[in-house]
Amino acid sequence: MTINRNSKIPYYQQLYEILRSEIEQGGWQPGDLLPPESELISTYQLSRNTVREVMDMLVNEGFIYRERGRGTFVAQPKMEQALVRIINFTQDMQQRGLSPSSRILESSLLTAPADIAEALQVPESAELGLLKRLRLGNQKPMSVEEAYFIHARCPGFLERHDYTRTSLREALEQDYGLRWLRAKQIIRAITAPKDIAPLLQVTSHAPLLMIERVTYAEDDRPAEFLRAYYRGDRYSLYNELNG
């Protein structure tokens, strides 16, 4: 494809569509090194500012990424996660054809922090179980999840299973009859906290999506508070709305 000099569409928009189409249609594969800016300037006969603007747009949208001293590369395609039903990580990865795995980062009992106690509608003296895991798809870090549970509702759940192999949601349903009814969640765009960045293999202050979710069991009482950090370059979240 070439730049149409007679079109009313701005040059930068035409170049953006050309490069994005090349990526989405597989002309360039994830991990491929893109031509340098000088080559794109020569190929499309555009100014350096125009080419740089387009490359910045593609970086910001997660289609490409830069490595200092090496060049610009095609990024792994983002994985979309629907916001229409409660789905666990294992199901999410399997639906995408990826192999899910987990690494336990922390498994402990603690007194409820004030904000989580409020979300779970329990006193601050309540005992919670915390399961913190690094979640991977095809051995690549996707998210860090901190799941807090009211321990009185599922006593001893941390010791019952190996949660690198067992679905926590399925275990809670099987062992304690806790079935999820509904959930409320808040999504924020944040920069990577210093303790989370190395786990997700991103630089400090890289863009992340953070979800805070309260899940209600069939008795319509809160049962879980989840705080999850998703890599901004590998996840997008979407919802379908009816008019």
TORKOL-4160 file (C-alpha; in steps of 0.2 Angstrom, whole numbers, padded with zeros to 4 digits, m for minus):
243
<pt num="1" X="0000" Y="0000" Z="0000"/>
<pt num="2" X="0006" Y="0018" Z="m0003"/>
<pt num="3" X="0001" Y="0035" Z="0002"/>
<pt num="4" X="m0013" Y="0043" Z="m0008"/>
<pt num="5" X="m0007" Y="0061" Z="m0011"/>
<pt num="6" X="m0024" Y="0066" Z="m0018"/>
<pt num="7" X="m0034" Y="0059" Z="m0003"/>
<pt num="8" X="m0041" Y="0071" Z="0010"/>
<pt num="9" X="m0036" Y="0059" Z="0023"/>
<pt num="10" X="m0021" Y="0066" Z="0032"/>
<pt num="11" X="m0004" Y="0057" Z="0028"/>
<pt num="12" X="m0001" Y="0052" Z="0046"/>
<pt num="13" X="m0018" Y="0043" Z="0047"/>
<pt num="14" X="m0015" Y="0034" Z="0030"/>
<pt num="15" X="0002" Y="0028" Z="0037"/>
<pt num="16" X="m0006" Y="0023" Z="0053"/>
<pt num="17" X="m0018" Y="0012" Z="0044"/>
<pt num="18" X="m0005" Y="0005" Z="0032"/>
<pt num="19" X="0006" Y="m0001" Z="0047"/>
<pt num="20" X="m0008" Y="m0007" Z="0058"/>
<pt num="21" X="m0015" Y="m0017" Z="0044"/>
<pt num="22" X="0002" Y="m0025" Z="0040"/>
<pt num="23" X="0003" Y="m0030" Z="0059"/>
<pt num="24" X="m0016" Y="m0036" Z="0060"/>
<pt num="25" X="m0015" Y="m0046" Z="0044"/>
<pt num="26" X="0001" Y="m0055" Z="0049"/>
<pt num="27" X="0013" Y="m0047" Z="0037"/>
<pt num="28" X="0023" Y="m0043" Z="0052"/>
<pt num="29" X="0023" Y="m0056" Z="0066"/>
<pt num="30" X="0025" Y="m0053" Z="0085"/>
<pt num="31" X="0043" Y="m0051" Z="0089"/>
<pt num="32" X="0048" Y="m0045" Z="0071"/>
<pt num="33" X="0059" Y="m0030" Z="0070"/>
<pt num="34" X="0051" Y="m0016" Z="0061"/>
<pt num="35" X="0060" Y="m0005" Z="0048"/>
<pt num="36" X="0069" Y="0010" Z="0055"/>
<pt num="37" X="0061" Y="0027" Z="0054"/>
<pt num="38" X="0073" Y="0032" Z="0041"/>
<pt num="39" X="0068" Y="0018" Z="0030"/>
<pt num="40" X="0049" Y="0022" Z="0032"/>
<pt num="41" X="0053" Y="0040" Z="0028"/>
<pt num="42" X="0061" Y="0035" Z="0012"/>
<pt num="43" X="0048" Y="0022" Z="0007"/>
<pt num="44" X="0033" Y="0033" Z="0010"/>
<pt num="45" X="0041" Y="0050" Z="0006"/>
<pt num="46" X="0035" Y="0057" Z="0023"/>
<pt num="47" X="0043" Y="0069" Z="0035"/>
<pt num="48" X="0052" Y="0062" Z="0051"/>
<pt num="49" X="0039" Y="0070" Z="0062"/>
<pt num="50" X="0024" Y="0062" Z="0053"/>
<pt num="51" X="0033" Y="0045" Z="0054"/>
<pt num="52" X="0037" Y="0047" Z="0072"/>
<pt num="53" X="0020" Y="0052" Z="0077"/>
<pt num="54" X="0013" Y="0037" Z="0069"/>
<pt num="55" X="0025" Y="0026" Z="0078"/>
<pt num="56" X="0021" Y="0034" Z="0094"/>
<pt num="57" X="0003" Y="0030" Z="0091"/>
<pt num="58" X="0006" Y="0012" Z="0088"/>
<pt num="59" X="0017" Y="0011" Z="0104"/>
<pt num="60" X="0003" Y="0019" Z="0114"/>
<pt num="61" X="m0010" Y="0007" Z="0108"/>
<pt num="62" X="0001" Y="m0008" Z="0111"/>
<pt num="63" X="0004" Y="m0014" Z="0093"/>
<pt num="64" X="0023" Y="m0011" Z="0094"/>
<pt num="65" X="0036" Y="m0008" Z="0107"/>
<pt num="66" X="0054" Y="0000" Z="0107"/>
<pt num="67" X="0070" Y="m0007" Z="0115"/>
<pt num="68" X="0084" Y="0005" Z="0117"/>
<pt num="69" X="0098" Y="0001" Z="0106"/>
<pt num="70" X="0089" Y="m0013" Z="0097"/>
<pt num="71" X="0075" Y="m0005" Z="0088"/>
<pt num="72" X="0056" Y="m0007" Z="0087"/>
<pt num="73" X="0047" Y="m0023" Z="0087"/>
<pt num="74" X="0029" Y="m0030" Z="0084"/>
<pt num="75" X="0020" Y="m0033" Z="0101"/>
<pt num="76" X="0011" Y="m0049" Z="0106"/>
<pt num="77" X="m0008" Y="m0045" Z="0102"/>
<pt num="78" X="m0018" Y="m0039" Z="0116"/>
<pt num="79" X="m0030" Y="m0052" Z="0124"/>
<pt num="80" X="m0048" Y="m0045" Z="0127"/>
<pt num="81" X="m0057" Y="m0049" Z="0142"/>
<pt num="82" X="m0076" Y="m0047" Z="0142"/>
<pt num="83" X="m0084" Y="m0038" Z="0156"/>
<pt num="84" X="m0101" Y="m0047" Z="0155"/>
<pt num="85" X="m0098" Y="m0062" Z="0167"/>
<pt num="86" X="m0087" Y="m0069" Z="0180"/>
<pt num="87" X="m0073" Y="m0079" Z="0173"/>
<pt num="88" X="m0058" Y="m0086" Z="0181"/>
<pt num="89" X="m0041" Y="m0085" Z="0174"/>
<pt num="90" X="m0039" Y="m0103" Z="0169"/>
<pt num="91" X="m0055" Y="m0103" Z="0159"/>
<pt num="92" X="m0050" Y="m0086" Z="0151"/>
<pt num="93" X="m0033" Y="m0093" Z="0145"/>
<pt num="94" X="m0040" Y="m0110" Z="0139"/>
<pt num="95" X="m0053" Y="m0100" Z="0129"/>
<pt num="96" X="m0039" Y="m0091" Z="0120"/>
<pt num="97" X="m0029" Y="m0107" Z="0117"/>
<pt num="98" X="m0016" Y="m0103" Z="0129"/>
<pt num="99" X="m0009" Y="m0114" Z="0143"/>
<pt num="100" X="m0013" Y="m0107" Z="0160"/>
<pt num="101" X="m0001" Y="m0109" Z="0175"/>
<pt num="102" X="0002" Y="m0100" Z="0191"/>
<pt num="103" X="0015" Y="m0096" Z="0204"/>
<pt num="104" X="0011" Y="m0094" Z="0222"/>
<pt num="105" X="0018" Y="m0078" Z="0229"/>
<pt num="106" X="0010" Y="m0078" Z="0246"/>
<pt num="107" X="m0003" Y="m0089" Z="0255"/>
<pt num="108" X="m0007" Y="m0082" Z="0273"/>
<pt num="109" X="m0020" Y="m0077" Z="0286"/>
<pt num="110" X="m0021" Y="m0059" Z="0291"/>
<pt num="111" X="m0032" Y="m0046" Z="0300"/>
<pt num="112" X="m0043" Y="m0037" Z="0287"/>
<pt num="113" X="m0036" Y="m0020" Z="0281"/>
<pt num="114" X="m0049" Y="m0006" Z="0283"/>
<pt num="115" X="m0053" Y="m0004" Z="0265"/>
<pt num="116" X="m0055" Y="m0023" Z="0262"/>
<pt num="117" X="m0065" Y="m0025" Z="0278"/>
<pt num="118" X="m0077" Y="m0012" Z="0271"/>
<pt num="119" X="m0078" Y="m0020" Z="0254"/>
<pt num="120" X="m0082" Y="m0037" Z="0262"/>
<pt num="121" X="m0094" Y="m0030" Z="0275"/>
<pt num="122" X="m0084" Y="m0037" Z="0290"/>
<pt num="123" X="m0076" Y="m0029" Z="0305"/>
<pt num="124" X="m0058" Y="m0024" Z="0304"/>
<pt num="125" X="m0054" Y="m0038" Z="0317"/>
<pt num="126" X="m0060" Y="m0051" Z="0305"/>
<pt num="127" X="m0048" Y="m0064" Z="0299"/>
<pt num="128" X="m0045" Y="m0066" Z="0280"/>
<pt num="129" X="m0036" Y="m0078" Z="0269"/>
<pt num="130" X="m0025" Y="m0071" Z="0256"/>
<pt num="131" X="m0019" Y="m0080" Z="0241"/>
<pt num="132" X="m0007" Y="m0070" Z="0230"/>
<pt num="133" X="m0002" Y="m0078" Z="0213"/>
<pt num="134" X="0007" Y="m0073" Z="0197"/>
<pt num="135" X="m0004" Y="m0079" Z="0183"/>
<pt num="136" X="0004" Y="m0085" Z="0167"/>
<pt num="137" X="m0001" Y="m0089" Z="0149"/>
<pt num="138" X="0011" Y="m0100" Z="0139"/>
<pt num="139" X="0023" Y="m0096" Z="0153"/>
<pt num="140" X="0022" Y="m0077" Z="0150"/>
<pt num="141" X="0017" Y="m0066" Z="0164"/>
<pt num="142" X="m0001" Y="m0059" Z="0162"/>
<pt num="143" X="m0007" Y="m0053" Z="0179"/>
<pt num="144" X="m0004" Y="m0053" Z="0198"/>
<pt num="145" X="m0019" Y="m0057" Z="0208"/>
<pt num="146" X="m0022" Y="m0054" Z="0226"/>
<pt num="147" X="m0038" Y="m0064" Z="0232"/>
<pt num="148" X="m0044" Y="m0061" Z="0250"/>
<pt num="149" X="m0058" Y="m0072" Z="0257"/>
<pt num="150" X="m0068" Y="m0071" Z="0273"/>
<pt num="151" X="m0059" Y="m0086" Z="0282"/>
<pt num="152" X="m0074" Y="m0090" Z="0293"/>
<pt num="153" X="m0084" Y="m0094" Z="0277"/>
<pt num="154" X="m0070" Y="m0106" Z="0270"/>
<pt num="155" X="m0059" Y="m0111" Z="0285"/>
<pt num="156" X="m0043" Y="m0120" Z="0280"/>
<pt num="157" X="m0045" Y="m0117" Z="0262"/>
<pt num="158" X="m0027" Y="m0112" Z="0259"/>
<pt num="159" X="m0020" Y="m0129" Z="0265"/>
<pt num="160" X="m0033" Y="m0140" Z="0256"/>
<pt num="161" X="m0026" Y="m0139" Z="0238"/>
<pt num="162" X="m0011" Y="m0134" Z="0228"/>
<pt num="163" X="m0018" Y="m0118" Z="0219"/>
<pt num="164" X="m0004" Y="m0119" Z="0206"/>
<pt num="165" X="m0014" Y="m0134" Z="0199"/>
<pt num="166" X="m0032" Y="m0132" Z="0206"/>
<pt num="167" X="m0044" Y="m0119" Z="0202"/>
<pt num="168" X="m0048" Y="m0108" Z="0218"/>
<pt num="169" X="m0065" Y="m0105" Z="0212"/>
<pt num="170" X="m0069" Y="m0123" Z="0209"/>
<pt num="171" X="m0062" Y="m0128" Z="0225"/>
<pt num="172" X="m0072" Y="m0116" Z="0235"/>
<pt num="173" X="m0088" Y="m0122" Z="0226"/>
<pt num="174" X="m0084" Y="m0140" Z="0229"/>
<pt num="175" X="m0077" Y="m0139" Z="0247"/>
<pt num="176" X="m0088" Y="m0125" Z="0254"/>
<pt num="177" X="m0103" Y="m0123" Z="0243"/>
<pt num="178" X="m0098" Y="m0105" Z="0238"/>
<pt num="179" X="m0105" Y="m0102" Z="0221"/>
<pt num="180" X="m0103" Y="m0085" Z="0214"/>
<pt num="181" X="m0119" Y="m0075" Z="0210"/>
<pt num="182" X="m0113" Y="m0058" Z="0205"/>
<pt num="183" X="m0099" Y="m0046" Z="0206"/>
<pt num="184" X="m0095" Y="m0027" Z="0207"/>
<pt num="185" X="m0078" Y="m0021" Z="0200"/>
<pt num="186" X="m0069" Y="m0005" Z="0197"/>
<pt num="187" X="m0056" Y="m0003" Z="0184"/>
<pt num="188" X="m0041" Y="0009" Z="0185"/>
<pt num="189" X="m0027" Y="0013" Z="0173"/>
<pt num="190" X="m0011" Y="0014" Z="0184"/>
<pt num="191" X="0008" Y="0014" Z="0183"/>
<pt num="192" X="0016" Y="m0002" Z="0189"/>
<pt num="193" X="0020" Y="m0002" Z="0208"/>
<pt num="194" X="0038" Y="m0006" Z="0212"/>
<pt num="195" X="0034" Y="m0023" Z="0219"/>
<pt num="196" X="0023" Y="m0028" Z="0204"/>
<pt num="197" X="0034" Y="m0022" Z="0190"/>
<pt num="198" X="0047" Y="m0036" Z="0191"/>
<pt num="199" X="0034" Y="m0049" Z="0193"/>
<pt num="200" X="0026" Y="m0044" Z="0177"/>
<pt num="201" X="0043" Y="m0041" Z="0168"/>
<pt num="202" X="0039" Y="m0023" Z="0165"/>
<pt num="203" X="0048" Y="m0007" Z="0169"/>
<pt num="204" X="0043" Y="0003" Z="0184"/>
<pt num="205" X="0029" Y="0015" Z="0180"/>
<pt num="206" X="0024" Y="0005" Z="0165"/>
<pt num="207" X="0005" Y="0006" Z="0161"/>
<pt num="208" X="m0006" Y="m0007" Z="0170"/>
<pt num="209" X="m0024" Y="m0011" Z="0172"/>
<pt num="210" X="m0030" Y="m0013" Z="0190"/>
<pt num="211" X="m0046" Y="m0022" Z="0194"/>
<pt num="212" X="m0054" Y="m0022" Z="0211"/>
<pt num="213" X="m0068" Y="m0034" Z="0212"/>
<pt num="214" X="m0080" Y="m0039" Z="0226"/>
<pt num="215" X="m0089" Y="m0056" Z="0222"/>
<pt num="216" X="m0105" Y="m0061" Z="0230"/>
<pt num="217" X="m0110" Y="m0079" Z="0234"/>
<pt num="218" X="m0127" Y="m0086" Z="0232"/>
<pt num="219" X="m0133" Y="m0079" Z="0248"/>
<pt num="220" X="m0129" Y="m0062" Z="0241"/>
<pt num="221" X="m0116" Y="m0059" Z="0254"/>
<pt num="222" X="m0098" Y="m0053" Z="0249"/>
<pt num="223" X="m0086" Y="m0068" Z="0249"/>
<pt num="224" X="m0071" Y="m0062" Z="0240"/>
<pt num="225" X="m0061" Y="m0046" Z="0237"/>
<pt num="226" X="m0049" Y="m0047" Z="0222"/>
<pt num="227" X="m0036" Y="m0035" Z="0217"/>
<pt num="228" X="m0028" Y="m0039" Z="0200"/>
<pt num="229" X="m0014" Y="m0031" Z="0190"/>
<pt num="230" X="m0014" Y="m0034" Z="0171"/>
<pt num="231" X="m0001" Y="m0029" Z="0159"/>
<pt num="232" X="m0007" Y="m0015" Z="0149"/>
<pt num="233" X="0002" Y="m0021" Z="0133"/>
<pt num="234" X="m0006" Y="m0038" Z="0134"/>
<pt num="235" X="m0024" Y="m0035" Z="0140"/>
<pt num="236" X="m0039" Y="m0025" Z="0134"/>
<pt num="237" X="m0056" Y="m0025" Z="0143"/>
<pt num="238" X="m0072" Y="m0023" Z="0133"/>
<pt num="239" X="m0090" Y="m0023" Z="0136"/>
<pt num="240" X="m0106" Y="m0024" Z="0125"/>
<pt num="241" X="m0119" Y="m0011" Z="0128"/>
<pt num="242" X="m0137" Y="m0011" Z="0122"/>
<pt num="243" X="m0145" Y="0005" Z="0117"/>
